[in-house]
């Protein structure tokens, strides 16, 4: 995340954004990424913050491949490997 965050762009947002990641499978889990004032924090679990966007991954493999750039976001969505909800 530290490599991907563009702090200047994040500061321009002027709002708090909470993205919840749900990864299925026994090796998966739930995390929330909170972006506010150009900074971020990642917490384990759900219902910690009001969610702006939720991303549901079909597997840990899909999450890792999308995060590493091995799987494109459009292909991940079109093949059902990730589903989005929220604003």
C-alpha positions in Angstrom: 0.0 0.0 0.0 2.8 2.4 0.8 4.1 2.1 -2.8 0.7 2.5 -4.3 -0.5 5.5 -2.3 -0.3 8.9 -4.1 -0.3 11.2 -1.1 -0.9 14.3 -3.2 -4.0 12.8 -4.8 -5.2 11.5 -1.5 -5.0 14.9 0.1 -7.1 16.4 -2.8 -10.0 14.0 -1.9 -10.9 16.0 1.2 -13.0 13.2 2.5 -12.6 10.0 4.5 -12.7 6.8 2.4 -13.2 3.3 4.0 -12.6 0.3 1.8 -13.5 -3.1 3.2 -11.8 -6.2 1.7 -13.5 -9.5 2.2 -11.4 -12.5 1.1 -13.2 -15.9 1.0 -11.6 -19.3 1.8 -10.3 -20.5 5.1 -7.0 -18.5 4.5 -9.0 -15.3 3.8 -10.4 -12.7 6.1 -11.7 -9.2 6.4 -9.7 -6.0 6.5 -10.6 -2.3 6.3 -8.4 0.3 4.7 -9.1 3.8 6.0 -7.8 6.7 3.9 -8.0 10.2 5.5 -6.0 13.4 5.3 -3.5 11.8 2.9 -2.7 8.9 5.3 -4.0 5.4 5.6 -4.4 2.7 8.2 -5.4 -1.0 7.8 -7.3 -2.8 10.4 -8.4 -6.4 10.8 -12.1 -7.1 10.9 -15.3 -5.5 9.8 -17.9 -3.0 11.2 -15.0 -0.9 12.5 -15.8 2.1 10.3 -18.7 3.1 8.0 -17.8 1.6 4.7 -17.5 3.6 1.4 -16.8 0.6 -0.8 -16.7 -3.1 -0.3 -14.6 -5.5 -2.3 -15.4 -9.2 -2.2 -12.7 -11.6 -3.5 -13.5 -15.2 -4.4 -10.1 -16.4 -3.1 -6.9 -15.4 -1.5 -5.2 -16.1 -4.8 -7.3 -13.5 -6.7 -6.6 -10.9 -4.0 -2.9 -11.5 -4.2 -2.8 -11.5 -8.0 -4.9 -8.3 -8.3 -2.7 -6.6 -5.6 0.5 -7.7 -7.4 -0.7 -6.6 -10.8 -0.8 -10.2 -12.2 -4.6 -9.9 -12.7 -6.1 -6.9 -14.2 -9.0 -5.2 -12.4 -11.4 -5.4 -15.4 -10.7 -9.1 -15.9 -11.1 -9.8 -12.2 -14.5 -8.1 -12.2 -15.7 -9.7 -15.5 -14.7 -13.2 -14.4 -16.3 -12.8 -10.9 -13.1 -13.0 -9.0 -13.9 -9.6 -7.3 -17.2 -7.9 -6.8 -17.8 -4.3 -5.7 -20.5 -2.6 -3.8 -20.8 0.9 -2.4 -19.8 4.3 -3.7 
